[in-house]
Amino acid sequence: MTGRPLIGVSTYLETGARWGVWELEAALLPAAYPRLVQRAGGLAALLPPDAPEQAAATVARLDGLVIAGGPDVDPSRYGAERGPRTGPPAPARDAWELALIGAALAAGTPLLGICRGMQLLNVALGGTLVQHLEGHAEMVGVFGGHPVKPVPGSLYAGIVPEETTVPTYHHQAVDRLGTGLVPSAYAADGTVEAVELPAQGGWVLGVQWHPEMGEDLRVMRALVAAAG
Protein backbone atom coordinates (compact mmCIF):
# COMPACT_ATOMS: atom_id res chain seq x y z
CA MET A 1 0.00 0.00 0.00
CA THR A 2 1.16 3.54 -0.73
CA GLY A 3 -0.04 6.79 0.80
CA ARG A 4 -1.75 7.37 4.10
CA PRO A 5 -3.78 4.49 5.60
CA LEU A 6 -7.57 4.88 5.49
CA ILE A 7 -8.95 4.72 9.04
CA GLY A 8 -12.71 4.38 9.49
CA VAL A 9 -14.26 5.95 12.59
CA SER A 10 -17.78 5.09 13.74
CA THR A 11 -20.20 7.96 14.42
CA TYR A 12 -23.23 8.96 16.38
CA LEU A 13 -26.71 9.10 14.84
CA GLU A 14 -28.65 11.92 16.48
CA THR A 15 -32.29 12.83 15.84
CA GLY A 16 -32.15 16.57 16.57
CA ALA A 17 -28.75 18.05 15.74
CA ARG A 18 -28.68 21.80 15.13
CA TRP A 19 -26.42 23.87 12.87
CA GLY A 20 -27.12 27.13 11.06
CA VAL A 21 -30.87 27.28 10.38
CA TRP A 22 -31.25 23.49 10.49
CA GLU A 23 -32.41 21.00 13.07
CA LEU A 24 -32.29 17.55 11.47
CA GLU A 25 -31.28 13.98 12.06
CA ALA A 26 -27.51 13.84 11.63
CA ALA A 27 -24.61 11.44 11.62
CA LEU A 28 -21.96 13.27 13.59
CA LEU A 29 -18.70 12.89 15.45
CA PRO A 30 -16.62 15.30 17.56
CA ALA A 31 -13.99 16.76 15.24
CA ALA A 32 -11.23 15.69 17.64
CA TYR A 33 -11.52 12.10 16.37
CA PRO A 34 -10.75 12.70 12.67
CA ARG A 35 -8.18 15.31 13.64
CA LEU A 36 -6.38 12.74 15.80
CA VAL A 37 -6.33 10.30 12.89
CA GLN A 38 -5.00 13.01 10.59
CA ARG A 39 -2.34 14.17 13.08
CA ALA A 40 -1.22 10.57 13.45
CA GLY A 41 -0.70 10.22 9.70
CA GLY A 42 -3.94 8.59 8.57
CA LEU A 43 -6.90 9.52 6.38
CA ALA A 44 -10.16 9.62 8.34
CA ALA A 45 -13.43 8.20 6.96
CA LEU A 46 -16.61 8.58 9.03
CA LEU A 47 -18.82 5.47 9.28
CA PRO A 48 -22.42 6.33 10.23
CA PRO A 49 -24.70 3.49 11.36
CA ASP A 50 -25.64 1.20 8.48
CA ALA A 51 -27.19 -2.23 8.05
CA PRO A 52 -25.04 -4.72 10.00
CA GLU A 53 -24.80 -6.97 6.93
CA GLN A 54 -22.79 -4.19 5.25
CA ALA A 55 -20.05 -4.28 7.89
CA ALA A 56 -17.77 -6.82 6.21
CA ALA A 57 -17.83 -4.97 2.89
CA THR A 58 -17.17 -1.69 4.70
CA VAL A 59 -14.22 -3.04 6.67
CA ALA A 60 -12.79 -4.56 3.50
CA ARG A 61 -12.34 -1.02 2.13
CA LEU A 62 -10.46 0.17 5.24
CA ASP A 63 -6.89 -0.16 6.47
CA GLY A 64 -7.85 0.37 10.12
CA LEU A 65 -10.95 0.87 12.27
CA VAL A 66 -11.76 3.05 15.29
CA ILE A 67 -14.91 2.47 17.34
CA ALA A 68 -15.55 5.85 18.93
CA GLY A 69 -16.90 6.82 22.32
CA GLY A 70 -20.55 7.56 22.89
CA PRO A 71 -23.67 6.35 24.70
CA ASP A 72 -23.93 3.40 27.06
CA VAL A 73 -24.10 -0.05 25.51
CA ASP A 74 -27.56 -1.62 25.89
CA PRO A 75 -27.27 -4.02 28.86
CA SER A 76 -29.38 -6.58 27.00
CA ARG A 77 -26.35 -7.05 24.74
CA TYR A 78 -24.53 -8.69 27.64
CA GLY A 79 -27.52 -10.31 29.37
CA ALA A 80 -28.05 -7.74 32.13
CA GLU A 81 -30.98 -5.69 33.38
CA ARG A 82 -30.75 -1.95 32.84
CA GLY A 83 -29.40 -0.16 35.90
CA PRO A 84 -30.95 3.09 37.21
CA ARG A 85 -27.97 5.18 36.02
CA THR A 86 -27.55 3.58 32.60
CA GLY A 87 -28.34 5.87 29.70
CA PRO A 88 -30.91 5.32 26.95
CA PRO A 89 -30.09 2.69 24.32
CA ALA A 90 -28.72 3.40 20.85
CA PRO A 91 -29.83 0.20 19.10
CA ALA A 92 -28.80 1.12 15.56
CA ARG A 93 -25.34 2.11 16.71
CA ASP A 94 -24.93 -0.97 18.92
CA ALA A 95 -25.86 -3.29 16.06
CA TRP A 96 -23.64 -1.53 13.51
CA GLU A 97 -20.57 -1.24 15.70
CA LEU A 98 -20.82 -4.83 16.94
CA ALA A 99 -20.94 -5.90 13.29
CA LEU A 100 -17.93 -3.69 12.46
CA ILE A 101 -15.96 -5.20 15.35
CA GLY A 102 -16.83 -8.72 14.25
CA ALA A 103 -15.83 -7.95 10.66
CA ALA A 104 -12.54 -6.34 11.71
CA LEU A 105 -11.64 -9.30 13.94
CA ALA A 106 -12.50 -11.76 11.17
CA ALA A 107 -10.45 -9.85 8.60
CA GLY A 108 -7.48 -9.06 10.85
CA THR A 109 -8.02 -5.32 10.34
CA PRO A 110 -6.24 -3.21 13.00
CA LEU A 111 -8.86 -2.12 15.53
CA LEU A 112 -8.89 0.55 18.24
CA GLY A 113 -11.84 0.92 20.63
CA ILE A 114 -12.13 4.23 22.49
CA CYS A 115 -14.18 4.36 25.72
CA ARG A 116 -17.55 2.97 24.58
CA GLY A 117 -15.58 1.29 21.79
CA MET A 118 -13.47 -0.62 24.32
CA GLN A 119 -16.60 -1.58 26.25
CA LEU A 120 -18.32 -2.76 23.07
CA LEU A 121 -15.25 -4.80 22.09
CA ASN A 122 -15.52 -6.54 25.45
CA VAL A 123 -19.24 -7.20 24.93
CA ALA A 124 -18.65 -8.46 21.37
CA LEU A 125 -16.36 -11.13 22.83
CA GLY A 126 -18.84 -12.22 25.49
CA GLY A 127 -17.79 -9.94 28.35
CA THR A 128 -19.90 -7.83 30.68
CA LEU A 129 -19.80 -4.25 31.96
CA VAL A 130 -20.00 -2.40 35.24
CA GLN A 131 -22.97 -0.13 34.57
CA HIS A 132 -21.86 2.65 36.91
CA LEU A 133 -18.70 3.57 38.78
CA GLU A 134 -17.65 6.80 40.46
CA GLY A 135 -14.57 8.92 39.99
CA HIS A 136 -13.95 8.67 36.24
CA ALA A 137 -16.06 11.66 35.15
CA GLU A 138 -15.49 14.81 37.19
CA MET A 139 -18.32 17.05 35.92
CA VAL A 140 -21.11 16.62 33.39
CA GLY A 141 -19.79 17.61 29.98
CA VAL A 142 -16.22 18.20 31.20
CA PHE A 143 -13.31 15.84 30.58
CA GLY A 144 -11.23 15.00 33.61
CA GLY A 145 -8.00 13.07 33.93
CA HIS A 146 -6.31 10.41 36.00
CA PRO A 147 -3.19 8.24 35.71
CA VAL A 148 -3.18 4.81 34.07
CA LYS A 149 -0.41 2.27 34.51
CA PRO A 150 0.51 -0.12 31.66
CA VAL A 151 0.87 -3.87 32.19
CA PRO A 152 4.50 -4.79 31.40
CA GLY A 153 4.90 -6.85 28.24
CA SER A 154 1.53 -5.81 26.80
CA LEU A 155 0.88 -4.26 23.40
CA TYR A 156 -0.09 -1.04 25.14
CA ALA A 157 3.09 -0.98 27.24
CA GLY A 158 5.09 -1.31 24.03
CA ILE A 159 3.41 1.89 22.82
CA VAL A 160 3.30 3.85 26.10
CA PRO A 161 5.72 2.23 28.57
CA GLU A 162 5.32 4.74 31.40
CA GLU A 163 2.41 5.68 33.66
CA THR A 164 0.57 8.63 32.12
CA THR A 165 -2.36 10.88 32.97
CA VAL A 166 -5.08 10.49 30.35
CA PRO A 167 -8.28 12.42 29.46
CA THR A 168 -11.29 10.61 30.92
CA TYR A 169 -15.06 10.83 30.78
CA HIS A 170 -16.92 7.60 31.53
CA HIS A 171 -19.09 5.98 34.14
CA GLN A 172 -19.03 2.40 32.83
CA ALA A 173 -16.17 -0.07 32.65
CA VAL A 174 -15.20 -3.66 31.90
CA ASP A 175 -16.47 -6.21 34.40
CA ARG A 176 -15.94 -9.79 33.17
CA LEU A 177 -13.44 -9.86 30.32
CA GLY A 178 -14.53 -11.19 26.95
CA THR A 179 -12.98 -14.31 25.48
CA GLY A 180 -9.30 -13.82 24.68
CA LEU A 181 -9.08 -10.26 26.02
CA VAL A 182 -6.40 -9.42 28.58
CA PRO A 183 -5.94 -6.18 30.56
CA SER A 184 -3.07 -3.99 29.43
CA ALA A 185 -3.52 -0.95 31.73
CA TYR A 186 -5.17 -0.16 35.05
CA ALA A 187 -6.29 2.92 36.97
CA ALA A 188 -5.21 3.38 40.59
CA ASP A 189 -8.58 2.05 41.79
CA GLY A 190 -8.12 -1.19 39.84
CA THR A 191 -10.42 -0.29 36.95
CA VAL A 192 -9.31 -1.93 33.70
CA GLU A 193 -8.24 0.98 31.50
CA ALA A 194 -7.02 -0.88 28.41
CA VAL A 195 -7.54 -4.32 26.89
CA GLU A 196 -5.98 -6.21 24.01
CA LEU A 197 -6.44 -9.49 22.16
CA PRO A 198 -3.06 -11.23 21.88
CA ALA A 199 -4.53 -14.55 20.73
CA GLN A 200 -6.00 -12.85 17.67
CA GLY A 201 -2.55 -12.39 16.19
CA GLY A 202 -3.36 -8.93 14.86
CA TRP A 203 -3.48 -5.40 16.27
CA VAL A 204 -6.49 -5.07 18.61
CA LEU A 205 -6.54 -2.55 21.45
CA GLY A 206 -9.21 -0.88 23.55
CA VAL A 207 -8.63 2.13 25.79
CA GLN A 208 -11.08 3.43 28.35
CA TRP A 209 -9.96 7.04 28.01
CA HIS A 210 -10.21 9.60 25.20
CA PRO A 211 -6.88 10.05 23.37
CA GLU A 212 -8.58 12.45 20.95
CA MET A 213 -8.90 14.95 23.82
CA GLY A 214 -5.18 14.99 24.62
CA GLU A 215 -1.86 15.69 22.95
CA ASP A 216 -0.35 12.19 23.12
CA LEU A 217 -0.48 10.72 19.60
CA ARG A 218 1.23 7.43 20.39
CA VAL A 219 -1.81 5.15 20.53
CA MET A 220 -3.27 6.48 17.27
CA ARG A 221 0.13 6.50 15.60
CA ALA A 222 0.50 2.83 16.53
CA LEU A 223 -2.87 2.04 14.94
CA VAL A 224 -1.96 3.96 11.78
CA ALA A 225 1.40 2.19 11.62
CA ALA A 226 -0.30 -1.20 11.98
CA ALA A 227 -2.78 -0.21 9.28
CA GLY A 228 0.03 0.80 6.92
N, C-alpha and C positions, 0 to 999 in steps of 0.2 A: 504494500500500500504506500502511496505517496501523498503528501499533503497532511493536513491536520485531521486527526481522527474525529469522526462524527459521533457525538455523545447525545443520546436521547435523554430528556428529562421529563418525567411525568408532571401533570399539572392538576390544578383544581378545576372543578366545574361548578360555577356559582350562578344562582338564579337571578340575582339582582345587583350586578356590578354597575357602578356609575362612572362615567367619564364624559367630559364635555356636556352635551345636551342629552346624552343617552343613559338609559337604565335598562340593561338587557342581560339575558343569560350570557355568560362569558366563560371561556376557558382561559385561565390566567395563572400566573406564577410570579412570585416576587422576583424582581430583576436581578437580585443578588445571585440567584442560581445560574442563569446563563452567563452572567459576568464572571463568576468563578470558573466555569468551564472555559471561557475565552481566555481568562488570565492564566489558566493552567496549560494553555496551548491547544485546546480542542475547539471544534465547531459545535455549537449548541442547537439542538432540534427539540422543540416542545412537542410533547405527546399527550394531547387531551384524551379523556376517556373515550374508548371505542368499544366495539364488540369484542369480547374476549377471544373469539375465534380468529381475530386479526392479529393477535399478539405475536405469533411465531413469524408471520410475514413481516411485521414491523421490526422485530428484533433482527431479522436477517439483513435488514438494510443498515443496521447500526454497527459501529465499532465498539461502543460501550453504552451502558445504561445507568442512569441515576433515578432511583425512586425517591421523590422529594418528601419533605415534611408536610404536615397537614392535619386533618381531623383524626379523632380517635378511630381505631379499627373496630368494626362491629363485633361485640363479644360473641355473637353467635358463630363467628368464623372460627373461634377456638373453643366452642362448646360451653360458654359461660353465660350466666345471666347478666344483664346490664346493671352495673352499679349506679348508685345515686349521683355520682360525680362524673360519669362517662358522658361524653358529648353525643349529639345526634349522629346517626349513621350517614355514611356516604356510599350507598350500595354500588353505584356505577363505578366509582373510583376504586372501591375495594376489589370488585370483580376484575376490572381492567388491570390494575397493578399486580394482583395475584397472578393473572395470566402472563403479564410481562415478566415477572420474576420466574415463573415456571419455564417460559420460553428461553430466557437468558441462561438459566441453569442447564437446560437441555442442550443448548447450542454452545456452551462454554464462553458466552459473551461476558466480558468483564462487567461486574455489577457492584454498584455502591448504593447502599440504603442510608438515607439521612433521616434521623429521628423516627417519624412514622414509618419511613422506608425500612429502617432496621427492625422495627416492631413487626411490620408486615412480612419481612423476610423470615423472621422467627415463626410467625403464624403459618406461613406457606409450607414450612418444614415440620409442622405438627406441634409447635411450641405454644405456650400460653403467655398472657400478659398480666402484670399487676395493673389494675385499672386506675389506681390513684396512689401517688406517693407525694410527700411533702419535700420542699427544699430544693427543687430543681427548676422552679419558675418563681422569680422574685416578686414580680408585679404583673398584672394583666396587661398584655401588649408590650412588655418590656423584656428584652433579652437580658439574662443574668450571666453568671459565669462561675465555674468552680473547677478545681484541678481534677484531671484524670491520669491514672497511672497505667502504663502499658504492661502487658504480660510478657516477660522476656521470652524470646524465641518465636513470638507470633508475627504474622504478616504486618499487623499494625506497628509493633515495636520496631520492625525493620524500616518502617517509614518515619515514625516519630519515636525515637528511642527514649526520650526523657519525659518526665512528668510535665504536663502543660496545663494551663488554664484555658478552658474552651467556652465558646458562647453556648448557653443553654436556654431552652424554653420547652419544658415538657412536664407532664404529670403522670405519664404512664411509662412502663419499663418492662423488660424481659422478666418473666417468671420462670417457667420451665423451658429449658432450651429445646429448640427444634432438633430433629435428627441430623447429626453430623456437625452442628454448630458448636463452636467452642468460644469462650470469652477471650477477648484480647486486650481489654482495658476495663478498669474499675474506677468508680468514684470512691471517696473516702468513706462513705457510708455503706460500701459494699455493693451498690447498684452496678449492674453490668452496663458498661458504657460503650463497648464495642464488641462485635462478634465477627467470626470468620468461618469459612467452610473448607478446612484443609483437605478433607477427603475428596472434595469435588475435583481437585487438580487444576483448577483455574483461579482467577482473581475474583474473590467474593468477599466483600467487607461491608459491615453495617456499623454506623456510628450513631450514638444517641444524641449527640450535640449537632450544632448548625455551623459547619465550616464556612458556609457562604456568608455568615455574619462576622467573620474574623479576617485576619490578614495572613494566616498560615495557609499556604497553598499546597502543602506537601501531600495531603490525602488526595486531593483532586489531581495533582500532577502525577501521582502514582497510578490512578485510574487511567488517565490519558496515556501514560507510558505503556500500561498493559494493553490498552486498546490500539496502540500503534504498532 
